[in-house]
Amino acid sequence: MYFWNIDALKRDFLQGRFSQTQAFYYLVVMLVLFTLPIAIVGENTSVWDKALFWVELAFVVLGTTFIYKSNGGRDGREFLERYVSLSWVVFIRLLPLIILFGIIVSISRDIFIGDADYSFTVYDFAAVILIDFIYYWRLSHHMADLSQASVSGVQLSGEN
């Protein structure tokens, strides 16, 4: 992995030496860095805020690793292209569920906690974990479908 030498990285691309494994490593490091701001907590944080950081970090690393393997691992093709593109569509498809969970969590918080100042609760935590699980599960499923179709030459069906 290069951290500063962009010319060497560009040479690797041009000479066909940039592998799917290298793409995976760059993606995982980038996603971990994007997840780190969750750890920046103020004075009014709950135990659920702190727990969410560690669970999100685990989902990013383990979920992305699972998706990488679903794509065929080091023998997979177009990992980054597939990951980014499929992630977008899976996210858009999950958006109604995310909104529904947000409404349910908000109502649950009002019923069981009342009008207290907002803080991240077990309801929020459970909803985020469930959404994360569904997201990585569906993304892995679609990545595996695409990978199997690429290897076998089989046409994909019109299924969701």
C-alpha positions as CSV (number, residue, x, y, z in Angstrom):
1,M,0.0,0.0,0.0
2,Y,1.2,3.4,-0.9
3,F,0.7,6.3,1.5
4,W,2.5,9.1,-0.2
5,N,4.1,8.0,-3.5
6,I,1.3,8.5,-6.0
7,D,3.6,8.1,-8.9
8,A,4.5,4.6,-7.9
9,L,0.7,3.9,-7.5
10,K,0.0,5.2,-11.0
11,R,2.8,3.1,-12.4
12,D,1.3,0.0,-10.8
13,F,-2.0,0.9,-12.5
14,L,-0.4,1.4,-15.9
15,Q,1.6,-1.7,-15.7
16,G,-1.3,-3.9,-14.6
17,R,0.2,-4.6,-11.2
18,F,-2.7,-3.2,-9.1
19,S,-4.6,-6.3,-7.8
20,Q,-8.0,-6.9,-6.4
21,T,-6.4,-7.6,-3.0
22,Q,-4.7,-4.2,-3.1
23,A,-8.1,-2.6,-4.0
24,F,-9.6,-4.4,-1.0
25,Y,-6.9,-3.1,1.4
26,Y,-7.3,0.5,0.2
27,L,-11.1,0.3,0.6
28,V,-11.0,-1.1,4.1
29,V,-8.5,1.5,5.3
30,M,-10.6,4.3,3.7
31,L,-13.8,2.9,5.3
32,V,-12.2,2.6,8.7
33,L,-11.0,6.2,8.4
34,F,-14.5,7.3,7.5
35,T,-15.9,5.4,10.5
36,L,-13.5,6.9,13.0
37,P,-15.4,10.2,13.4
38,I,-18.1,8.2,15.2
39,A,-15.6,7.7,18.0
40,I,-15.3,11.5,18.5
41,V,-17.6,11.8,21.4
42,G,-18.6,14.7,23.6
43,E,-19.5,14.8,27.3
44,N,-23.2,13.9,26.7
45,T,-22.6,10.4,25.2
46,S,-24.2,7.3,26.3
47,V,-22.8,3.8,26.5
48,W,-24.8,3.1,23.3
49,D,-22.8,5.7,21.4
50,K,-19.6,4.1,22.4
51,A,-20.8,0.6,21.7
52,L,-22.0,1.7,18.2
53,F,-18.5,2.9,17.3
54,W,-17.0,-0.5,18.0
55,V,-19.8,-2.4,16.3
56,E,-19.7,-0.1,13.2
57,L,-16.0,-0.6,13.0
58,A,-16.4,-4.4,13.2
59,F,-19.1,-4.2,10.5
60,V,-16.9,-2.1,8.2
61,V,-14.0,-4.5,8.5
62,L,-15.7,-7.9,8.7
63,G,-18.6,-6.9,6.3
64,T,-16.2,-5.6,3.7
65,T,-14.0,-8.7,4.1
66,F,-17.1,-10.9,3.6
67,I,-18.1,-9.0,0.5
68,Y,-14.5,-9.2,-0.9
69,K,-14.7,-13.0,-0.5
70,S,-18.2,-13.1,-2.1
71,N,-16.6,-11.4,-5.1
72,G,-14.0,-14.2,-5.4
73,G,-11.3,-12.8,-3.2
74,R,-8.0,-12.4,-4.9
75,D,-9.4,-14.1,-8.0
76,G,-12.4,-11.8,-8.1
77,R,-12.9,-9.2,-10.8
78,E,-13.7,-5.5,-10.6
79,F,-14.1,-5.4,-6.8
80,L,-14.0,-1.7,-6.3
81,E,-16.3,-1.0,-9.2
82,R,-18.8,-3.6,-8.0
83,Y,-18.6,-2.6,-4.4
84,V,-19.2,1.1,-5.0
85,S,-22.0,0.6,-7.6
86,L,-23.8,-2.2,-5.8
87,S,-23.5,-0.3,-2.4
88,W,-25.3,2.7,-3.9
89,V,-28.2,0.7,-5.2
90,V,-28.5,-1.5,-2.0
91,F,-28.5,1.7,0.1
92,I,-31.2,3.3,-2.0
93,R,-33.3,0.2,-1.8
94,L,-32.8,0.1,2.0
95,L,-33.7,3.8,2.4
96,P,-37.5,3.2,2.9
97,L,-36.6,0.7,5.7
98,I,-34.2,3.1,7.3
99,I,-36.9,5.8,7.3
100,L,-39.4,3.4,8.7
101,F,-37.0,2.3,11.5
102,G,-36.3,6.0,12.2
103,I,-40.0,6.6,12.7
104,I,-40.4,3.5,14.9
105,V,-37.4,4.3,17.0
106,S,-38.6,7.9,17.5
107,I,-42.1,6.7,18.6
108,S,-40.5,4.1,20.9
109,R,-38.3,6.7,22.4
110,D,-41.2,9.0,23.1
111,I,-43.3,6.2,24.6
112,F,-40.7,4.6,26.8
113,I,-38.3,7.5,27.6
114,G,-40.5,10.6,27.3
115,D,-39.5,14.1,26.4
116,A,-36.0,13.9,27.8
117,D,-33.2,15.4,25.8
118,Y,-32.1,13.3,22.9
119,S,-29.5,10.7,23.5
120,F,-28.6,7.6,21.6
121,T,-30.6,4.7,23.1
122,V,-30.8,1.0,22.9
123,Y,-33.6,1.4,20.3
124,D,-31.3,3.5,18.1
125,F,-28.5,1.0,18.6
126,A,-30.6,-2.0,17.7
127,A,-32.0,-0.3,14.6
128,V,-28.6,0.7,13.3
129,I,-27.2,-2.8,13.9
130,L,-30.2,-4.4,12.1
131,I,-29.8,-2.0,9.1
132,D,-26.1,-2.7,9.0
133,F,-26.6,-6.4,9.0
134,I,-29.2,-6.3,6.2
135,Y,-27.0,-3.9,4.2
136,Y,-23.9,-6.1,4.3
137,W,-26.0,-9.3,3.8
138,R,-27.7,-8.0,0.7
139,L,-24.5,-6.5,-0.7
140,S,-22.7,-9.8,-0.2
141,H,-25.6,-11.6,-1.9
142,H,-25.5,-9.4,-4.9
143,M,-21.7,-9.5,-5.2
144,A,-21.8,-13.3,-5.1
145,D,-24.5,-13.4,-7.8
146,L,-22.4,-11.2,-10.0
147,S,-19.2,-13.1,-9.3
148,Q,-20.8,-16.5,-10.1
149,A,-22.3,-15.1,-13.3
150,S,-18.9,-13.7,-14.3
151,V,-17.2,-17.1,-13.7
152,S,-19.8,-19.3,-15.2
153,G,-21.0,-17.1,-18.0
154,V,-24.6,-17.6,-16.8
155,Q,-27.1,-14.8,-17.4
156,L,-28.5,-13.2,-14.3
157,S,-32.2,-13.5,-13.8
158,G,-34.5,-10.5,-13.4
159,E,-34.8,-11.3,-9.6
160,N,-34.2,-8.7,-6.9
